[in-house]
Amino acid sequence: MISISREDWELASFIVTALGLPLAIAFFAWEQHKERDNEEEAAYQLLSDAYNEFLRVVLEHADLQLRSAAPLPDPTAEQRERMLVIFDMLVSLFERAYIVAYRPRMRETERRRWNSWDDYMHEWCRREDFRNALPLLLRGEDPEFQDYLRRVAEEEGGALIFPHRFTEGASHA
């Protein structure tokens, strides 16, 4: 039978401590990073699904021509009301995306995910009717998000004005 001395046990303990502990810490950090990435991907997927649901609503209201480049000429009061509700849904979705996905400093994966939302915001802010409704739609939203979306709107079409066109004849019960 092989006998192990106390010195051998101490050496083995030292090796385990010197090599095993840093390895365990590195593995733990890697697992935490992987878990955080999975959570971020899940949040991004939920937001993406919500945007797809929003697009279904837009499709259900095709008469509003919300996917065309130009605003609907001379919308009725009922059409203006539906547009406002749909635009409000969109702003709420954009705010959620901003709060969940935007960071001043992002890793490459975070930046790629955020760029999709930034592209959507720029696309919608090119619409004059959406841009003009923003002062009304942004009331009560997160202040940093308001600033961000206002900057996007100004990049796409100039300074925001109060949306008289949307408030005329629209009922706000």
DRENBA-139297 format. One record per residue: x negated, y, z of N, C-alpha, C in turn. Coordinates in steps of 0.001 Angstrom, whole numbers, plus 500000, padded with zeros to 6 digits. Last residue first. Example, Ala and Ser with C-alpha at 12.3 -4.5 7.8 and 13.67 -1.06 7.14 Angstrom:
% DRENBA-139297
487150497750507080486330498940507140487100500030507870/486810494310507800487700495500507800486800496700507800/
//
This chain:
% DRENBA-139297
561223560405475363562078560087476508561285559574477655/560616562309473072559710561734474065560486561491475333/561242562479469645561805562449470985560829561740471913/560266564727467179559996563460467845560563563513469247/560617567261466142561654566261465901561413564920466570/557305567878466277558559568392465746559520567244465504/555018566478466871555922566786467981557253567337467498/553611566171464550554098564979465224555107565298466322/553013568754463758553695567893462814554271566655463508/551480569771465786552863570227465651553665569282464768/548984568817467405549758568130466364551220568568466255/546314571095467602547486570526468259548438569991467200/543214569910466202544241570933466384545425570290467085/539698569307466307541072568852466510541999570040466716/537291570017463735537829570221465078539297569797465143/536517567444461259536534568777461834537207568811463193/536447564759460436537366565711459802537421567093460395/534421563142461486535201562672460345536067563740459690/533386564513463630532479564050462573533254563704461307/535726564774465124535104565969464559534113565610463461/536117562103465850537128562800465040536536564041464389/533829561674467438534047560875466225535023561601465296/534358563500469497533150563655468657533310562891467343/536696562341470522536743563690469946535538563941469045/535666559968471508536583559918470375536740561297469735/534005560989473613533463560161472536534378560201471311/535800562357475260534679563066474632534140562295473434/537453560190476023538003561351475314536901562089474571/535577558637477418536161558124476181536755559267475365/535189560316479589534052560001478718534539559447477385/537844560363480725537195561572480194536002561294479267/540414558105479870539104558248480505538366559443479898/543552559865479336542589558794479084541280559099479805/545223562034479611545240561021480667544267559875480454/545554562574476186545888563059477532545942561897478509/545219561594473664544088561463474592544391561957476000/547502562208472177547227560814472532546150560661473600/547323564969471731548472564420472454548160563019472991/544936565102470261545102565890471499546255565384472362/545506563220468045544616562895469167544773563787470398/546922563912465823547705563449466978546823563227468206/544981564482463961545791565590464468546634565197465676/544027561889463467543133562894464041543942564032464657/546273560773462228545753560213463480544899561260464210/546497562418459961547607562332460904547151561756462248/544013562048458624544391563360459137545491563266460195/541759559500459050543170559806458751543544561129459413/539345559181460171539359559779458831540785560140458419/539816557771462457539683559228462586539552559923461230/539733555158461536541028555742461892540955557258461999/536917554931461074537893554671460016539228555341460321/535842555413463609535547556326462501536575556161461382/536881553171464940537217554526465384536967555543464277/535670551072463524537130551202463553537539552623463939/532955551626464139533419551666462752534945551827462695/533011551143466875532688552481466406533146552652464952/533502548406466815534508549323467373534264550752466920/531108547546465627532399547203465029533478548171465513/529184548443467443529253549065466122530552548729465406/529429546694469615529960548051469730530120548694468355/528096544440468589529516544362468965530142545750469012/525527545518468217526269544975467074527765544898467389/524901546191470888524983547243469864525785546748468653/524774543677472078525783544638472531525993545723471473/522543542676470676523850542012470566524967542954470986/520515544498471518520875544344470108522254543722469931/521594546358474429520764545350473770521271545194472335/522015549869474921522541548526474668521462547631474083/522711552643476768521586551831476270522064550401476141/525383553447477238524419554379476628523190553657476055/527866551158476169526825551491477150525892552496476486/531043549745475538530079550823475301529119550994476477/532883547717476273531762547403475385530706548498475239/534863548593478100534303547245478200532980547108477444/535448551222477343535133550926478745534428549575478881/535986550870474597534942551791475059534496551438476479/538146549118474646536892548707474000535741549579474475/540021550797475901539628549528476532538296549041475959/540205552784473947539713553116475286539248551850476005/541271551331471802539950551940471672539363552279473045/543767550721472942542848549647472583541422550185472440/544810553300473152544649552472474358543673551329474106/544864553976470458543997554729471366543779553947472657/546812552120469578545446552083469059544478552813469980/549109552951470899548600551590471114547129551507470698/549315555475469723549076555372471162548541553988471524/549910554756467117548641555450467383548294555390468869/552439553676467639551377552819467107550008553458467339/553753555980468542553683554795469397552545553887468936/553484557635466273552918558036467567552759556841468499/554938556150464389553501556391464200552837556764465523/557507556320465492556845555013465385555335555176465197/557871559125465204557925558494466533557230557140466505/557766559399462442556773560095463285556703559453464672/560051557928461772558739557457461330557621558110462161/562019559586462883561879558204463361560514557622462964/561690561888461367561478561951462819561260560544463384/559898560984458352561111561335459095560761561405460582/557048562433456705557693561354457473558948561869458175/555671563740454332556997564056454876557655562909455629/553473561199453336554012562541453070555427562671453633/551249559600455434552573559494454837553104560906454582/547773560320454720548933560205455601550232560126454803/545535558237452804546274559493452992547446559287453944/544596555629452809543683556718453161544429558013453488/546593553099454428546177553875453261545322555045453729/547551551915456645546260551420456151545811552132454882/550025553057457128548931553339458061547579552822457599/552596553346455942551368553422455140550136553740455989/555048552952456963554303554096457489552974554317456758/555985550590455959556549551820455396555807553068455881/554888548602457547554192548947456299554721550243455685/555070547509460113555564548866459843554883549413458590/553784545142460195555230545113460393555875546465460086/551150546073460039551738545383458892553265545324458990/550846547042462637550720547951461496551379547339460264/551058544628464007552059545676464234552036546667463069/548730543445463074550021542815462767551158543821462953/546834545089464229546988545114462772548277544429462330/547134544265466892547485545634466513547712545722465002/546056541718466667547477541873467016547973543269466648/543419542488466152544157541726465137545660541788465395/542855543664468600542865544492467393543609543779466266/542971541417470245543923542507470468543993543418469244/540774539998469264542116539432469134543187540511469300/538786541765470138538957541492468707540344540916468430/539068541521472885539298542808472242539551542628470744/538363538821473166539694539275473587540045540610472932/535723538941472231536708538140471504538129538547471877/534532540504474210534560540988472833535622540242472032/534826538750476365535482540062476399535593540636474993/533189536651475438534611536405475704535385537723475727/530730537965475358531299537430474122532794537172474292/530392538476478081530492539594477142531107539142475824/530210535846479022531289536710479498531494537885478554/527871535028477694529137534323477441530329535166477876/526010536782478859526262536827477410527587536158477065/526147535847481505526552537224481214526853537379479717/525090533264481105526459533420481605526987534818481302/522486533921480306523356533167479404524824533326479820/521599535167482646521627535918481399522579535246480403/521718532980484412522521534177484672522679535011483403/519829531281483212521228530861483321522151532056483554/517529532843483586517961532492482235519436532082482236/517390532883486386517560534145485653518067533871484236/516976530122486838518150530787487397518432532083486631/514494529789485579515653529044485095516947529700485578/512913531448487209513049531733485780514276531033485210/513170530066489640513633531455489535513854531826488071/511967527620488948513368527646489398513949529057489279/509372528541488412510146527881487367511638527896487714/508588529485490935508730530418489809509543529828488656/508800526894492294509603528051492689509709529073491556/506907525187490991508336524895490991509198526100491299/504308526248491440504844526048490099506357525923490076/503952526661494192503310527551493234503913527436491842/505421524551495359505740525936495679505198526869494599/504129522318494257505571522489494069505960523944494307/501526522817495223501778522750493778503259522968493489/501955522666498001501435523907497413501746523942495905/502722520017498239503637521075498642503223522401498020/500355518751497448501582518542496669502600519639496973/498697519622499534498373519972498158499619519839497281/499997518430501704499875519884501656499575520366500239/499670515724501042501017516300501156500970517825501070/496890515556501188497545515304499906498965515892499906/496559516056503888495994517012502926496618516833501553/497654513759504975498293515044505242497802516085504255/497494511084502596497038511865503744497826513172503846/499064508147501885498929509553501487498582510350502729/498148504901500913498392505811502023498113507239501554/499555502238499267498784503471499154499166504388500303/499177498834500000500000500000500000499114501254500000/
//
